[in-house]
Amino acid sequence: MTTTLKSRLQDDLTAAIKARDELRSSTLRLTITAITKEEVAGESARELSDGEVEKIVAREAKKRREAAEAFEKGGRAAQADRERAEGEVLAEYLPKPLTDDELNALVADAVREAAAGGAEGPRAMGAVMKIVNPKIAGRAEGGRVAAAVKRQLAGG
């Protein structure tokens, strides 16, 4: 039987508590809480898919990165280091990020596909993003993807 991402997080939380790994256990506890909160939001409680759980983990990791930057700007290096460490724990549960070359190749394919559908030039941004986003699925931040698309539409 395949283990779901949520059960893997819960198993790792149990292991972290037993190992008295405070950083890991508190990070995983907060993430599992965010997942549970999402499961009970809305009209009825439901089990989230691995893809949905992955999006929550990615959102939590992004919060850590932004908080680390804010602490760094505020001259609070210890808190910034803590946020970065929590982000690294969460990164273990996310797919490997795309390299610039991999991202550019996916975007180039999407630009060609959009052009085949009649969308060209800077106005094709929406069409290209619609094609490329499902292929990238959490392996690159939206801003990075949008910048790559703009570069290729302007240059190509």
N, C-alpha and C positions, 0 to 999 in steps of 0.2 A: 504494500500500500504506500502511495506517495504521501509525504508529509506536507501539509499546507504551510504556507509562510507564517500564518498566525500561530499554529501549534509549534513551529520551530522557534518562534520568538518566545513563547511561553516556556518551552523546554529549556532554552538558553537562560531565561530569567531564573528558573529554578536552580540551574547549575551555578549561575552567578551569585545567587543568595547563599548557596551552600559553600561556595568558594570565598564568601565575604568580599566580593568584588563590588564595592559601593558604587563606583562610576557606572559600570555595566548594568547593575541591577536597577539603579534609579533611572537610567536612560531607557532601558527596556520597559520598565514599569510605566513610565510616562507615555511611551509609544503604544503599549497595549491599551492603556486608558483611552488614548485618542481613537484607537481602532474600535473599542467597545462603544465609545460615545457615538461614533459614526454608525455602528450597527443598530443602535436603538433610536437613532434620529429618524424622523419621518413618522408615517402612519403606523407601521408595524416593525417589530424587530426582525432582522434578517442576518444571515451569514454572508459576510463579504467574500468576494472572489479573491484569489491571490493577486490579480491585477489591481483591484481596489485597495487591498492591504499595502501593496507596493507603492501606490500613489500616496497613501498616508505616511508611510515610512519616508518617502522622498520629500514630502511636505515638512515633516519633522526635521529632517536633515537640513533642509533649506533654512528653516527657522534658526537652527544652531549656527549655520554659516553667517546669517545676517546678524545674529546676536553677538557672535565673536567679533565681527567687524565693528559693531557699535561699541562694544566694550573696549576694543583696541583704540578707537578714536577717543574714547572717554578716559584713556590712560589707565584702564583696569586690566592689566595683562593677565593676572591670575584667573579672572572670570573668563577672559577671552580664550585662554588655554583650555579651561574646563569645557567651554562650549565646543571648541575644536575637537577635543577628545571624544565628546558625546557624538559629534558628527561622524567621527571615524568609526565608532561602534555601529552607528546606523548604516554607514556605507557598506558594511559587510553583508547587509541584507538586500542591497540594491544591485541591479545588473551593472556590469562593468561599463563605465562611461565611454562614449564614442571618442575616438581620436579625431583630430581635425580632418585628417585625410578621409576617414570613414564617413564623417558627417558631410564633407564636401561631395563625396561620391553619391550618397543618398540624395542630397539636395540636387545635384546635377541630373540624376535620373528623374526626380520629381519635376524639374524645370522642363526637361524634354517631354515628359508625359503631359504636362500642362500645355506646352506649346502644340503638341499633337491635338489637344482638345481645343485649340484656338486661342489660348490665353498666352499673351506675350508681353514683354516689357515690364516696367515697374507696376503696372496695374494687375499683373498676374500674381502678385504677392499672396492674396487670399487663396487662390486656386492651388498654388504650390504648397502653401502651409497645410492645406486640407489633405493633400496627397502625402506629404512627408511626415506629418505628426504621428500617424499610426505606426509608421515604420520605425520611428525613433523611440516611441513609447518609454519615456522616462530615462533614457540613456544620455540625454543632453538637455540643458536648461533651455527654456523657451527663448530667452534673449539671444542666446548663442545661435540657436537655429534660425531665428529671424534675421540676425546679422549675416549669416551664411547665405540665406535666400536672397537678401538685398544685394549682397556682393555679386552673386551669380546673375541676378536679373539685370543689374547695372552693367556688368562686364560682358554679358552674353547676349 
